[in-house]
Amino acid sequence: MREKGIVTMPTPFDQKIIWLHWMGGAVAEESIYELAQTVKGNTPNAAGIAIKTSNGVVWQGEYDVKAALAITGPEAIRAWVDELAANGLETHLWCVLQGRKIQEEADLVIQACNVPGVRSMILDIEVGARYFGGQTAETARALITAIRAGIPEDFHLALCFDPRGYHPRDIHIQEWLPYVQSLHPMVYHWHFSEASRGPRGYLDDAFRVLAQYNLPIVPMLEVYADPATGTPVPPDQIYDAGMYSFESGAAGITYFRLGSAGAAEFEAVNRIEVEGGHHEIVRPIDDEDEEEPLEFMVVTDAVKVRTAPSLEPRTVISGRVLYRGTRITVDPTSREEADGYVWWRHSTGWSAERSIDGSTIFMMEYLEGDSEEQNTTNVPQPAFLFQNLPLDLSLVQWIQYYGNTIFAYNNGFQHNYHSYSQGLHGGFDLGHLGGASVCAGVEGVLKYSGNKRAFGPNRVDVQVNSYLIIYGHLANATTLPEGTRVTPDTVLGQIDYNQQHVHLEIRYQQYIYNPLLFMPNTLCDALLARFPAEGSRRFCSENGWDQWLTVFDQPVITLGGEYIGPPH
């Protein structure tokens, strides 16, 4: 159900941990009972098991070596349902769809979903020759409509896919969305990073990409070792992935997979607390409050709704989110400052307006007579100038301009520009092979330096008045304490040998500005003389597109706003 931008759709995954099971040959147990006992004994907080039923047009049991665990059809699934229920566990299903023989494939899924006691079916849709790779949108539509037509109207279908880069586009996600009730992004952080990164950045990216679809999100997390290095996932990261998922608004979580989890992995999952708090009823705003209610409008991609003004993960109300453009009325007497944010109570819970220091804005006060267009474009004009380029011009080897660039047109989906910066390039890139120093170029205050935010391996933020300047992709980032005043010559880091550029981004609240507007004419002239906007640096005019074709004629970008770039 949708009401005023809030997703309240219940799912069979709400506040649950579900284990995924591949096949009998992948686990040590010899029977369904033994596997159920392993799950209940090691992770009593887990609610159930999702068993793989089919791979394309073949029952999964065709690949299994243990008859007692093999899925060979509806009767085998029924045996799982009965045994798991006897051990206090739910039965969920998952399958891999390939799209080669539509009706045969759909028939297996339909048979599986119609077994009494099954809670859901997770449809695994991936690119690649062994999966759904190379199939058309028409195939996707025919397959999902055939499945939906053969199962009960209220049966829960979930869509599992890789949310990174072009993957959602390549599986034709728009064809699946009308027929599924939850999204299950694969967030295999240890695998994706070859055992080098934690889960939070990948989860942040997944939630940002999927927020636009307005469906409950159930991340599929990883307990298996990195295939490239053989390195096990650190148990603390397994735990953190689960807790951070709930903190980010996940309806539930799943872990892939049984057979890969040993004592350390089970113990990490068992530490995750999944009950309590999320469904507390919040008192509606009293119409007789003495003060006039305040009205806010959401200006970021999505804002969580909580049971209390706190970042405590257990306060997140599962599946309830306020999306960009939503207008809410808050109790003017409810303002709280906690955990670094300003909070307000509204009719469905508590939400953050902004960080206390004003560096992060989620909602803006909606004034009488305002329009959404005014709220997203009424931003101040540049109020400072760079005194020198962050990377000395004599060292710059290439650049990418801000905005409607041909690079953004050709590569934006791969780099998530469509979700982050409205399909345009949200910064100004200065290229170098690596090792050159990057300085501030302005007078300001150091706000952040580290590797916990986007634009790795390191990022440095400098605040100038109400503007935030981001220096991304740095090596050897400064260790100066936050709050230190920086000068134009303060060294913030070096060009990384892998990234080979610094990404310069200027924000005001939830908006991104063209950095060239903050540079003196002499500096702009020198840049344009050496790097004219042509060739690989040109602005996109494909398919008759005729907007934003010069360096200075570029739009203000709304963070996480709708796509405004040229059509593909």
C-alpha positions, 0 to 999 in steps of 0.5 A: 500500500502506498500513501503519501510517499510511504511504502507500507507493504508487508512482506513475508520477510519482515524483521526476519533472517532467512538462510539460502540453501543451494543443494544437498551436495553443498552441505554436510547434513544428510537430511532435511531434519539435520539441516533444520537442526543446524539452523535452529541450533546455531541461529535460533534468530533465523526464521526460515530457509529458502531452498532452490527449486529449479534452474531454468527448465530443470528441477534443482534435484537433477544436480543433487547427490543426496536424494533426501534433500533433492528437489525433484518436484512439488512432493519434494518441496512439500516434504521440506515444508512439513519438516521445516515447520516441525522444527519451527522454520518457514519455507521460502523458495528461490530459482534461477530464471534463464528465459530460454523456454518460457512456458516450461520454465514458468511451469516449474515455478508455478508448481513450486509456488502452489505447494501449500505452506510455501511463503515466497519465491525469490526469482534470481535474474542475472546477466551471464550465459548461464542466467538471463543474459542476452534475453530481451524485454519481451522475454522478461515480460512473457516469463513473469506474466506467465508465472504471475498468471499461474499462482495465487494473486496474493502469493509473494514474488521477490526479485533478486539481482545485482544492483550495480552498474548496468545490471538492473537495465540489462535484466530489463527491471522495468518488466519485472517490477509490476509483478513482484512485491520485494527487491532482494539486491545481491550485496556480496561485498567481500566477493565484489571487492576481492576481500578488500572492503566492508559492506556499508558502501555496497549497501548504501549504493544498493539502497540508493539505486533501489529507492526509486522503485518504491518496493520493500528491500531485502538485501541478500548478504554473503557468508561465503569466502571470496572466490578470488582469494579464498579469504573468509568474510570477517565475522564482524562484517557479516554481523555489520552487514545485517545490522546496517541493512536493518538500520538502512530500512531493510524489511528483512535480510537473507544470507547466502548460503548454507554449506558456506557457514561454519561456527564463526559465520553462524555466531556472527549471524546469531548476534543480529537482533531482529525483534522489537520496536519497529511496529510501535504505533505512533500517536497522531498529531493533535489537531488542537496543538497550540502552535501551527503545524510545520510542513516539510518537503523531502529533498533527498532520495529517501528518508527513513521513518523511526519509532524514536529520534535515534539512529539506533537500528531497532528504531527503523520502521521496516519498509516505511520510507518518505520519498523525494517530493513528499510533503509531511506535517510535523508537530512543532513542539516535537523538535529533538536533537539527538545522535547529531541530527534534528528530528521531528515527529509526524503522523507515521513516526520520527524523521530527521530534518538535517544534521545539526551542523547543517552539512546534510539536509533531508527535508526543507520547510515548505512555505506557503506559495512554494512549489516543488520546482522552487524548492529544488532550484532556489539555491544561492549563487556562487559566493567564493572563488578558487584562488588556485586549481587543486591540481597545478595546471601544469600537472593536469594531463586530462579533464572531464567537465561537469554536466552533460558530457559525452562521458556521462552519456556513454558511461553514466549508467555504469557509474550510477550517474542516473541515480546519483546525479540525474544522469549527468557528471556531477563533478570536475575531474583533473587527471594525472598518472598518480603521486601529484599533490592535491591542495585545497585551492580555497580558504575553508574548514576541514570537515572530513578526511577518510575512507568511509564515504563515496569517492574512494580510496579516500575523500576530503571535504572542505566547507566554505560558508554554506558550500561543501567541496568534495575532493574525491579519489585521493591517496594519502589523505590529510590527517589534520583534525576536523575543524582545522582551517585550511588555506589554498596551499594546504595539501589534502592528499595525492592523486591515487595511482589507480584512480588517476584523477581527483574528482572535484564536487561542490554541493549546497545542501542537496544540490551540485554546482558546476565548479567552473562557476567558482573559478576566476576568469583567468583560470577558466580561460587557461583550462579551456585553452589547454583542454577545449570541450571537444572530442572525448571532452565534448558535451552530448548532442546525440539523438538531436539533444540540444541542451547544455552544450557549452562549459558554462551552460550546465544545470544545477544537479539535484542529488538523487533527483530524476534523470534529466540527461539526453535520451538513450 
